[in-house]
Amino acid sequence: MNLVEYTLLAFGSLFAIMDPIALVPAFVTMTARDTREAQIRMARLACAVAAGVMILFVLAGQWIFRLLGVTLPAFQIAGSVLLFLIALDMLYAKRTAARETTEEVEAGAAKDDIAITPLGVPMLAGPGAISAVLILRAQAQGWAQHVSLVVCIGLVCFLGYLILRFAALGVQRVNPLFLTLTARLMGLLLAAVAVQFVLNALRQLGVPLLF
């Protein structure tokens, strides 16, 4: 996989799993009592926290695998199962509990500041996003692809901030049809990424494939 292909895979899979567009309704609900300036500040901090958490896993991924004694193919398959389950929820336009639960949204609405939790973690940097980061980090070949992964994380989180900022500036009533369509498209993309991760793991294990 060359640098361009890897970068497109990393950006597409991370944007699909984080899906900041579908996060707008929950963000608006949790910050309904806050000022516009406070909403923007929380969006900025949440995206920065999410980026920091995922970059930390990029830097520490090698030691995490060694510490747990887990092989890359095993983690790829396990992570792909989680990503595929999240993708199924997205295809049915449902908010998956792997990212947020009703209780977390309600608790967030009752908090004075929801930037770090639950908005930053786990709504943006949840188990699915962290699993995708670890798999992508393990598949990176050479320093250029490692740098590309970090840049993709920063870019996706920056786009997430712009989307949440856009919502805070008055576009709170997003067309539900648009959110549903976006969620299903992202779910389809994420399902394809999950299947590709499984195929990569099988190839690494030496399993003969017909394609």
C-alpha distance (Angstrom), angle and dihedral (degrees) to the residues before:
residue distance angle dihedral
M1 . . .
N2 3.80 . .
L3 3.80 125.4 .
V4 3.81 96.2 -95.5
E5 3.82 93.4 49.1
Y6 3.80 91.4 46.8
T7 3.81 92.6 48.5
L8 3.81 92.4 50.4
L9 3.81 90.6 47.9
A10 3.81 92.5 48.3
F11 3.80 95.2 46.5
G12 3.81 95.1 43.4
S13 3.80 96.0 47.0
L14 3.82 94.4 44.9
F15 3.81 93.8 47.4
A16 3.80 90.6 47.4
I17 3.80 95.2 49.8
M18 3.83 95.5 42.8
D19 3.83 91.7 41.7
P20 3.84 96.9 -178.7
I21 3.83 91.6 -176.5
A22 3.79 91.8 64.8
L23 3.82 88.8 47.1
V24 3.83 92.3 65.3
P25 3.85 97.4 88.9
A26 3.81 92.6 50.6
F27 3.82 91.3 45.5
V28 3.80 92.1 50.9
T29 3.82 91.5 47.0
M30 3.79 94.0 50.4
T31 3.81 94.4 46.2
A32 3.81 99.0 38.9
R33 3.83 92.4 117.0
D34 3.80 95.3 45.9
T35 3.79 128.0 92.7
R36 3.79 120.5 -106.0
E37 3.80 90.6 -107.6
A38 3.81 91.2 51.9
Q39 3.81 91.0 49.1
I40 3.80 91.3 52.6
R41 3.81 91.7 46.9
M42 3.81 92.0 50.7
A43 3.81 91.5 47.3
R44 3.81 90.4 51.4
L45 3.80 94.1 47.3
A46 3.82 93.4 44.4
C47 3.80 92.6 53.0
A48 3.81 91.1 45.8
V49 3.81 90.6 51.0
A50 3.81 91.6 47.7
A51 3.82 90.9 50.1
G52 3.81 91.5 47.8
V53 3.81 93.2 50.0
M54 3.80 93.6 49.5
I55 3.81 93.8 44.6
L56 3.80 88.0 50.9
F57 3.81 89.0 57.1
V58 3.82 89.6 48.4
L59 3.81 89.8 55.3
A60 3.81 95.4 41.2
G61 3.82 99.1 36.1
Q62 3.80 94.5 101.5
W63 3.81 92.9 53.8
I64 3.80 92.6 43.7
F65 3.81 91.0 58.5
R66 3.80 91.3 46.5
L67 3.80 93.4 46.6
L68 3.80 93.6 51.0
G69 3.79 94.4 38.7
V70 3.80 90.4 -128.7
T71 3.79 122.1 149.7
L72 3.79 121.1 -135.6
P73 3.84 95.7 -115.8
A74 3.81 90.6 51.9
F75 3.79 92.1 50.9
Q76 3.80 91.8 44.3
I77 3.79 91.7 55.1
A78 3.82 94.0 43.8
G79 3.80 92.2 45.5
S80 3.80 90.9 47.0
V81 3.80 90.7 55.3
L82 3.82 89.8 54.4
L83 3.81 92.1 46.3
F84 3.81 91.3 48.2
L85 3.81 92.3 51.3
I86 3.81 89.7 50.6
A87 3.82 89.1 47.8
L88 3.81 90.8 53.7
D89 3.81 90.7 53.8
M90 3.80 89.5 49.2
L91 3.81 91.9 49.2
Y92 3.81 87.9 55.6
A93 3.84 89.3 45.6
K94 3.80 93.4 -115.8
R95 3.80 126.8 139.4
T96 3.77 104.5 -118.2
A97 3.81 119.2 -130.1
A98 3.80 88.4 -134.8
R99 3.81 87.1 74.4
E100 3.78 103.9 29.3
T101 3.79 140.1 -11.0
T102 3.78 130.0 -151.5
E103 3.79 88.6 -108.8
E104 3.82 91.3 55.2
V105 3.80 92.3 50.8
E106 3.82 91.2 48.5
A107 3.80 91.4 46.5
G108 3.79 89.6 48.4
A109 3.80 91.2 52.4
A110 3.80 89.1 54.4
K111 3.82 94.4 50.3
D112 3.77 125.5 90.5
D113 3.81 92.6 -138.1
I114 3.79 122.6 23.5
A115 3.81 97.2 171.1
I116 3.81 100.5 107.4
T117 3.78 97.7 30.3
P118 2.94 134.5 48.9
L119 3.83 94.7 -1.3
G120 3.81 100.1 46.2
V121 3.80 94.3 33.1
P122 3.01 125.0 49.5
M123 3.82 101.9 -2.3
L124 3.81 95.4 57.5
A125 3.80 103.2 16.2
G126 3.78 99.3 33.2
P127 3.83 131.9 149.9
G128 3.79 91.9 -79.7
A129 3.80 94.6 51.7
I130 3.81 92.4 45.3
S131 3.81 91.0 48.6
A132 3.80 90.5 50.6
V133 3.81 90.8 49.3
L134 3.80 92.5 51.3
I135 3.80 92.4 48.5
L136 3.80 92.6 46.8
R137 3.79 90.8 46.6
A138 3.80 91.2 52.6
Q139 3.81 91.1 49.2
A140 3.81 93.9 49.9
Q141 3.80 113.5 112.2
G142 3.77 116.5 -156.6
W143 3.78 131.9 -9.4
A144 3.82 93.5 -73.1
Q145 3.81 93.0 64.0
H146 3.80 91.6 44.4
V147 3.81 89.4 53.3
S148 3.81 89.3 45.7
L149 3.81 90.4 55.0
V150 3.81 91.9 52.3
V151 3.81 90.5 47.8
C152 3.82 90.8 49.8
I153 3.80 90.6 51.6
G154 3.79 90.5 50.9
L155 3.80 92.5 46.2
V156 3.81 94.7 48.5
C157 3.81 91.6 48.1
F158 3.81 90.5 47.4
L159 3.81 90.4 51.8
G160 3.80 87.8 48.1
Y161 3.80 89.4 54.2
L162 3.82 91.6 50.0
I163 3.80 91.0 50.4
L164 3.82 93.5 48.8
R165 3.81 90.6 44.1
F166 3.79 89.2 51.5
A167 3.81 88.6 53.1
A168 3.82 91.8 48.0
L169 3.80 91.5 52.4
G170 3.75 91.9 66.4
V171 3.78 109.2 -72.9
Q172 3.77 93.6 112.4
R173 3.78 96.8 132.8
V174 3.77 101.6 69.6
N175 3.79 115.6 176.6
P176 3.85 106.9 -96.4
L177 3.81 89.6 -144.0
F178 3.81 89.8 58.3
L179 3.81 91.5 50.2
T180 3.80 91.4 48.2
L181 3.80 93.0 49.3
T182 3.81 92.1 46.9
A183 3.81 92.6 48.5
R184 3.80 91.8 51.4
L185 3.79 93.8 47.5
M186 3.80 91.1 48.7
G187 3.81 89.3 46.4
L188 3.80 91.5 53.7
L189 3.80 91.0 49.3
L190 3.80 92.0 47.4
A191 3.83 91.9 49.2
A192 3.81 89.7 53.8
V193 3.82 90.7 49.1
A194 3.83 90.8 50.0
V195 3.81 91.7 51.7
Q196 3.82 90.6 48.0
F197 3.81 90.4 52.8
V198 3.82 89.4 53.5
L199 3.81 91.5 49.4
N200 3.81 90.1 50.2
A201 3.80 90.4 51.1
L202 3.81 92.3 49.8
R203 3.81 90.9 50.5
Q204 3.81 90.2 51.3
L205 3.81 89.1 51.9
G206 3.80 89.9 52.6
V207 3.79 95.7 -113.3
P208 3.83 108.6 158.2
L209 3.79 112.4 -119.7
L210 3.79 127.6 -166.1
F211 3.83 93.0 -136.2
